[in-house]
Amino acid sequence: MNIPIFELERIQSLFENTVDYNLTESGFHPYTLKEFLNADQLEELGNIVLGYGQTNGSMPLRERISALYPEVDENNVLVTNGSAEANFVACHTLLEKGDEVVMMIPNYMQIWGVAQEMGCEVKAFHLREENRWAPDLKELADLVSSKTKIIALCNPNNPTGYVLSREEMMAIVEIAQAADAWIYSDEVYRGAELNGKQNPSFIELYDKVMVTGGLSKAYALPGLRLGWLAGPKEIIAETWAYHDYTSITAGIMSHYLAEIALTPEKRLEILTRNRDMLNENLIAVTEWLDQYGNLFKYVPPLGGGMLFVKYDLDINSTELSDWLREEKSVFIVAGDCFGMDHHFRIGIGERKGYILEGLERVKDALKERFGV
């Protein structure tokens, strides 16, 4: 097998449904259908014909997605089975063997694995914890060369919650322009900024940009497996060709529910609900961490659904994660999954009571093993 195991997804798949407390969910507590739909919409579900839909996405849905970006229409959009398929299809559209990818780290590492499997060289530029997770733009400029095909970003970032400023975005655009490189921007957390001010998309700033979005993270609808790509029309047409060889189409029920989620009124309702949850839970979780003094250090996130925590304990992050899961039935994702030991990711988009109950088990575990 030439493709590496995607450690983050494999670990989550193995353990997130086998513990009492999954404290590492990277999105928000999902809606039920009854919470999400009104009575008329629930009734309409019974009339949907379960056939194939438009394979690149229904016209109404692509119109709603395109409305999220300026100067974009439905022909700039491809609907996919989640943002994971979008990432896979985009890599196979934009990259060839021998190309160079420069990728923001820490990050969701799917593109890293797919690009390596394709025979590309992947280099890391870093968000710097000592600078409150701001990007090292000098490092990026030094790494990008005439061979660089893609600069791959995640904004808002998973796992740090950092949100690039407009000035930082423009600096990255200038670096990409100088090398005639593409910017590929994972924007699945756009809309989950804690201050309520939606960040601009890279698609607004540069012509060689492809972005991915979806309903799993900022929209709390992961079970729909509904994602998308947006970019130049001729490139999106090429991604559709690859999409025909992967999943062909997203499910017709997901299309229907996504069209509802992306109406302006429902979208505002969803994003407001989730931002309120983030801000309330961030206070609760940081108060819990702060009781331990310097044992835990963190930079408060600006967006997204998680907190990336550094700890001062003599134990590897994977060992810590395994131990908490086995001894206390609590699951956290190890920093090793993001290439950063002595860190862990904790989700702050769940129900507050559930999070605090899980943290009480962590408190017991820390006292038993480390005496803290």
HUDAQUI-V675172 format. One record per residue. N is the residue number from 1. RES is the residue in three letters. PSI is psi in degrees with one decimal (* if undefined). OMEGA is omega in whole degrees, -180 to 180 (none if undefined). Layout:
# HUDAQUI-V675172
n | res | psi | omega
N | RES | PSI | OMEGA
N | RES | PSI | OMEGA
This chain:
# HUDAQUI-V675172
n | res | psi | omega
1 | MET | 127.7 | -175
2 | ASN | -20.7 | -177
3 | ILE | 134.9 | -180
4 | PRO | 152.0 | 173
5 | ILE | 131.4 | 178
6 | PHE | 92.4 | -168
7 | GLU | -44.4 | -177
8 | LEU | -50.4 | -178
9 | GLU | -37.8 | -180
10 | ARG | -43.7 | -180
11 | ILE | -43.2 | 179
12 | GLN | -41.2 | -180
13 | SER | -37.1 | -179
14 | LEU | -36.4 | -164
15 | PHE | -20.3 | -171
16 | GLU | -23.3 | -180
17 | ASN | 8.7 | -177
18 | THR | 6.5 | -178
19 | VAL | 162.5 | 176
20 | ASP | -35.9 | -177
21 | TYR | 110.6 | 173
22 | ASN | 100.8 | -176
23 | LEU | 14.2 | -175
24 | THR | 14.9 | 176
25 | GLU | 129.2 | -173
26 | SER | -1.5 | 178
27 | GLY | -138.9 | -177
28 | PHE | 157.6 | 178
29 | HIS | 121.5 | -171
30 | PRO | 153.0 | 172
31 | TYR | 151.9 | 161
32 | THR | 163.4 | 177
33 | LEU | -38.2 | -179
34 | LYS | -32.8 | 176
35 | GLU | -35.3 | -171
36 | PHE | -36.2 | -173
37 | LEU | 150.7 | 172
38 | ASN | 176.8 | -174
39 | ALA | -41.3 | -180
40 | ASP | -39.6 | -180
41 | GLN | -38.3 | 176
42 | LEU | -40.2 | 178
43 | GLU | -40.6 | -178
44 | GLU | -28.4 | 178
45 | LEU | -35.0 | -178
46 | GLY | -12.6 | -179
47 | ASN | 0.4 | -178
48 | ILE | 130.2 | 176
49 | VAL | 124.2 | -173
50 | LEU | 62.4 | 178
51 | GLY | -170.5 | 174
52 | TYR | 142.5 | 173
53 | GLY | -173.0 | 174
54 | GLN | 125.0 | -167
55 | THR | -28.3 | 177
56 | ASN | 5.4 | -180
57 | GLY | 140.4 | -180
58 | SER | 151.7 | 179
59 | MET | -47.1 | 179
60 | PRO | -38.8 | -179
61 | LEU | -44.3 | 179
62 | ARG | -31.9 | 176
63 | GLU | -40.2 | 180
64 | ARG | -39.7 | 177
65 | ILE | -44.9 | -178
66 | SER | -27.6 | 179
67 | ALA | -13.6 | 179
68 | LEU | -10.9 | -175
69 | TYR | 143.5 | 179
70 | PRO | 147.4 | 175
71 | GLU | 38.1 | 179
72 | VAL | 141.1 | 173
73 | ASP | -174.9 | -173
74 | GLU | -23.4 | 180
75 | ASN | -5.6 | 174
76 | ASN | 7.2 | -170
77 | VAL | 136.8 | 169
78 | LEU | 128.3 | 177
79 | VAL | 135.0 | -175
80 | THR | 169.8 | 173
81 | ASN | 85.9 | -179
82 | GLY | 165.5 | 178
83 | SER | -18.8 | 177
84 | ALA | -44.0 | 176
85 | GLU | -37.1 | 178
86 | ALA | -44.6 | 179
87 | ASN | -43.4 | -178
88 | PHE | -47.3 | -179
89 | VAL | -40.8 | -180
90 | ALA | -42.7 | 178
91 | CYS | -44.5 | -178
92 | HIS | -18.3 | 176
93 | THR | -43.1 | -171
94 | LEU | -21.4 | -171
95 | LEU | 151.1 | 170
96 | GLU | 162.0 | 178
97 | LYS | 134.0 | 180
98 | GLY | -12.1 | 178
99 | ASP | 162.5 | -179
100 | GLU | 135.5 | 176
101 | VAL | 131.5 | 174
102 | VAL | 121.4 | -168
103 | MET | 136.6 | 174
104 | MET | 133.5 | 178
105 | ILE | 138.2 | 1
106 | PRO | 162.3 | -171
107 | ASN | 166.5 | 165
108 | TYR | 121.0 | -160
109 | MET | 17.7 | -179
110 | GLN | -47.4 | -177
111 | ILE | -36.3 | 177
112 | TRP | -48.6 | -178
113 | GLY | -42.5 | -179
114 | VAL | -43.5 | -179
115 | ALA | -40.4 | 177
116 | GLN | -42.2 | 179
117 | GLU | -30.5 | -180
118 | MET | -3.8 | -180
119 | GLY | 21.8 | 178
120 | CYS | 157.4 | 173
121 | GLU | 126.3 | -177
122 | VAL | 127.2 | 179
123 | LYS | 152.5 | -177
124 | ALA | 133.1 | 162
125 | PHE | 150.4 | -161
126 | HIS | 145.2 | 159
127 | LEU | 132.4 | -172
128 | ARG | 116.7 | -179
129 | GLU | -38.2 | -179
130 | GLU | -15.1 | 176
131 | ASN | 30.0 | 179
132 | ARG | 35.3 | 177
133 | TRP | 18.1 | 174
134 | ALA | 149.6 | -177
135 | PRO | 146.1 | 175
136 | ASP | 89.0 | -174
137 | LEU | -28.1 | 176
138 | LYS | -41.7 | 177
139 | GLU | -42.8 | 178
140 | LEU | -47.7 | -179
141 | ALA | -36.7 | 180
142 | ASP | -32.2 | -177
143 | LEU | -35.1 | -176
144 | VAL | 133.9 | -178
145 | SER | -176.8 | 178
146 | SER | -16.5 | 178
147 | LYS | -13.1 | -174
148 | THR | 122.6 | 179
149 | LYS | -37.6 | -176
150 | ILE | 136.8 | 162
151 | ILE | 115.7 | -173
152 | ALA | 126.7 | -174
153 | LEU | 162.6 | 170
154 | CYS | 112.9 | -172
155 | ASN | 115.2 | -6
156 | PRO | 151.5 | -169
157 | ASN | 140.0 | 168
158 | ASN | 115.2 | 24
159 | PRO | 0.4 | -168
160 | THR | -22.3 | -175
161 | GLY | 10.5 | 180
162 | TYR | 142.4 | 176
163 | VAL | 122.6 | 180
164 | LEU | 138.1 | 172
165 | SER | 163.0 | 177
166 | ARG | -36.2 | 179
167 | GLU | -41.0 | 177
168 | GLU | -38.8 | 178
169 | MET | -44.3 | -180
170 | MET | -35.2 | 177
171 | ALA | -39.6 | 178
172 | ILE | -40.0 | 177
173 | VAL | -44.2 | 180
174 | GLU | -38.8 | 177
175 | ILE | -42.7 | 179
176 | ALA | -43.4 | -180
177 | GLN | -41.6 | -178
178 | ALA | -29.4 | 180
179 | ALA | 1.1 | -175
180 | ASP | 40.3 | -178
181 | ALA | 155.7 | 173
182 | TRP | 148.7 | 164
183 | ILE | 124.9 | 174
184 | TYR | 114.5 | -172
185 | SER | 115.7 | 173
186 | ASP | 110.8 | -176
187 | GLU | 36.0 | -177
188 | VAL | -17.5 | 178
189 | TYR | 4.5 | 177
190 | ARG | 128.5 | -172
191 | GLY | -11.9 | 179
192 | ALA | 30.7 | 175
193 | GLU | 133.6 | -173
194 | LEU | -26.7 | -179
195 | ASN | 0.2 | 178
196 | GLY | 1.0 | 180
197 | LYS | 110.4 | -177
198 | GLN | 130.5 | 179
199 | ASN | 148.0 | 174
200 | PRO | 155.9 | 174
201 | SER | 148.8 | 176
202 | PHE | -22.6 | -178
203 | ILE | -17.6 | 178
204 | GLU | -13.5 | -164
205 | LEU | -10.6 | -169
206 | TYR | 146.1 | -175
207 | ASP | -26.4 | 180
208 | LYS | 66.3 | -179
209 | VAL | 136.9 | 166
210 | MET | 133.7 | 179
211 | VAL | 153.1 | 173
212 | THR | 144.2 | 175
213 | GLY | -179.3 | 180
214 | GLY | 176.4 | -176
215 | LEU | 3.3 | -175
216 | SER | -32.8 | -171
217 | LYS | -81.3 | -175
218 | ALA | -21.4 | -174
219 | TYR | -3.9 | 175
220 | ALA | 35.3 | -180
221 | LEU | 53.2 | -174
222 | PRO | -27.9 | -177
223 | GLY | -13.7 | 178
224 | LEU | -22.5 | -177
225 | ARG | 56.6 | -176
226 | LEU | 116.4 | 178
227 | GLY | -177.4 | 179
228 | TRP | 161.2 | 168
229 | LEU | 143.2 | 172
230 | ALA | 137.3 | -178
231 | GLY | -168.1 | 179
232 | PRO | 143.1 | -172
233 | LYS | -42.1 | -177
234 | GLU | -31.8 | 179
235 | ILE | -39.0 | 176
236 | ILE | -36.2 | 176
237 | ALA | -36.9 | 178
238 | GLU | -36.6 | 178
239 | THR | -33.6 | 177
240 | TRP | -37.2 | 178
241 | ALA | -41.5 | 177
242 | TYR | -37.3 | 179
243 | HIS | -33.6 | 177
244 | ASP | -23.5 | -179
245 | TYR | -6.5 | -180
246 | THR | -94.3 | -176
247 | SER | -9.0 | -177
248 | ILE | -53.2 | -179
249 | THR | 152.2 | 169
250 | ALA | 159.2 | -176
251 | GLY | 148.1 | -177
252 | ILE | -34.2 | 177
253 | MET | -39.2 | 178
254 | SER | -39.3 | 176
255 | HIS | -48.2 | -177
256 | TYR | -47.3 | -177
257 | LEU | -34.6 | 178
258 | ALA | -37.2 | 177
259 | GLU | -37.9 | 178
260 | ILE | -45.9 | -177
261 | ALA | -32.6 | -174
262 | LEU | 9.0 | 167
263 | THR | 145.5 | -175
264 | PRO | -41.5 | -177
265 | GLU | -44.9 | -178
266 | LYS | -37.6 | 178
267 | ARG | -45.4 | 179
268 | LEU | -42.3 | 180
269 | GLU | -46.0 | -178
270 | ILE | -50.0 | -176
271 | LEU | -34.7 | 177
272 | THR | -44.9 | 177
273 | ARG | -44.7 | -175
274 | ASN | -37.6 | 176
275 | ARG | -41.3 | 178
276 | ASP | -42.1 | 179
277 | MET | -44.2 | 179
278 | LEU | -50.4 | -176
279 | ASN | -39.9 | 178
280 | GLU | -45.0 | -177
281 | ASN | -32.6 | 178
282 | LEU | -41.8 | 177
283 | ILE | -46.2 | -177
284 | ALA | -43.4 | -177
285 | VAL | -40.4 | -180
286 | THR | -33.1 | 174
287 | GLU | -40.2 | 178
288 | TRP | -44.5 | 180
289 | LEU | -39.1 | -174
290 | ASP | -20.7 | 179
291 | GLN | -17.1 | -178
292 | TYR | 11.7 | 178
293 | GLY | -125.8 | -176
294 | ASN | 5.9 | 179
295 | LEU | -38.5 | 179
296 | PHE | 136.6 | 176
297 | LYS | 145.8 | -177
298 | TYR | 155.9 | 170
299 | VAL | 118.9 | -179
300 | PRO | 132.5 | -179
301 | PRO | 152.0 | 175
302 | LEU | -19.0 | -179
303 | GLY | 175.3 | -180
304 | GLY | -168.1 | -175
305 | GLY | 24.8 | -174
306 | MET | 168.1 | 176
307 | LEU | 131.1 | 180
308 | PHE | 117.4 | -168
309 | VAL | 134.1 | 173
310 | LYS | 137.7 | -178
311 | TYR | 152.8 | -180
312 | ASP | 71.1 | 176
313 | LEU | 148.8 | -178
314 | ASP | 68.7 | 179
315 | ILE | 138.0 | 177
316 | ASN | 149.6 | -174
317 | SER | -36.8 | 177
318 | THR | -40.1 | 177
319 | GLU | -40.7 | 178
320 | LEU | -45.4 | 179
321 | SER | -46.5 | -180
322 | ASP | -42.1 | -178
323 | TRP | -45.9 | 179
324 | LEU | -38.7 | 180
325 | ARG | -45.2 | -176
326 | GLU | -36.4 | -174
327 | GLU | -33.4 | -173
328 | LYS | 2.1 | -179
329 | SER | 42.3 | 176
330 | VAL | 131.9 | -176
331 | PHE | 123.8 | 169
332 | ILE | 152.8 | 178
333 | VAL | 130.2 | -178
334 | ALA | 145.8 | 174
335 | GLY | -23.9 | 177
336 | ASP | -32.3 | -179
337 | CYS | -16.5 | 179
338 | PHE | 11.5 | -180
339 | GLY | 23.0 | -177
340 | MET | 93.9 | 177
341 | ASP | 163.8 | -179
342 | HIS | 31.3 | 171
343 | HIS | 160.6 | 168
344 | PHE | 157.4 | 178
345 | ARG | 131.1 | 175
346 | ILE | 132.2 | 179
347 | GLY | 139.5 | 178
348 | ILE | 20.6 | 179
349 | GLY | 8.3 | 179
350 | GLU | -179.5 | 174
351 | ARG | 136.6 | -174
352 | LYS | -43.0 | -179
353 | GLY | -40.8 | 179
354 | TYR | -44.9 | 179
355 | ILE | -46.6 | -177
356 | LEU | -34.4 | 175
357 | GLU | -42.1 | 178
358 | GLY | -39.4 | -180
359 | LEU | -28.4 | 176
360 | GLU | -35.7 | 176
361 | ARG | -37.5 | 176
362 | VAL | -40.6 | 178
363 | LYS | -45.2 | 178
364 | ASP | -41.7 | -178
365 | ALA | -42.9 | 180
366 | LEU | -37.6 | 179
367 | LYS | -41.7 | -178
368 | GLU | -41.6 | -174
369 | ARG | -37.3 | -173
370 | PHE | -7.3 | 178
371 | GLY | 28.1 | -178
372 | VAL | * | none
